Amino acid sequence: MASLQALVTVTVSLSDHGREYTGGLHLAAGSTATRRVLPLRRGDAVAHQSDLLHGVELSSGERWSWILWFRDSTRCADHGK
């Protein structure tokens, strides 16, 4: 079994949808058939649990994001990632 790298992921957009890129973060609850693209503007943030199906769909331009991963822990420890 692979170790859980994050309990929650936060994505902060550093690019502006519609001006710098088209496409966006795609999310799917349960199956890829329910996939929805979330066009994030600069400064927008989205948080989701690690078990949510997600990815990036980029049609044009450049999209930059700041990604933060949060783990469930009773102590602050370096996990080497």
CORBEL-V610580 format. One record per backbone hydrogen bond with DSSP energy under -1.0 kcal/mol. CO is the residue of the C=O (numbers start at 1). NH is the residue of the N-H. E is the energy in kcal/mol with one decimal. If there is no record, write none. Layout:
co=CO nh=NH e=E
co=CO nh=NH e=E
//
This chain:
co=7 nh=50 e=-1.9
co=8 nh=70 e=-2.9
co=9 nh=48 e=-2.4
co=10 nh=68 e=-2.8
co=11 nh=46 e=-2.0
co=12 nh=66 e=-2.8
co=13 nh=43 e=-3.1
co=16 nh=19 e=-1.5
co=16 nh=20 e=-3.0
co=20 nh=62 e=-1.7
co=21 nh=18 e=-3.0
co=22 nh=59 e=-2.6
co=22 nh=60 e=-1.2
co=24 nh=57 e=-3.0
co=25 nh=38 e=-3.9
co=26 nh=55 e=-1.8
co=27 nh=36 e=-2.7
co=28 nh=53 e=-1.2
co=31 nh=34 e=-1.5
co=32 nh=35 e=-1.4
co=36 nh=27 e=-2.6
co=38 nh=25 e=-1.4
co=40 nh=17 e=-1.1
co=41 nh=44 e=-2.3
co=44 nh=13 e=-2.7
co=46 nh=11 e=-2.7
co=48 nh=9 e=-2.9
co=49 nh=52 e=-1.5
co=53 nh=28 e=-2.3
co=55 nh=26 e=-2.8
co=57 nh=24 e=-3.7
co=60 nh=22 e=-2.0
co=64 nh=14 e=-2.8
co=66 nh=12 e=-2.6
co=68 nh=10 e=-2.8
co=70 nh=7 e=-3.6
co=70 nh=8 e=-1.8
//
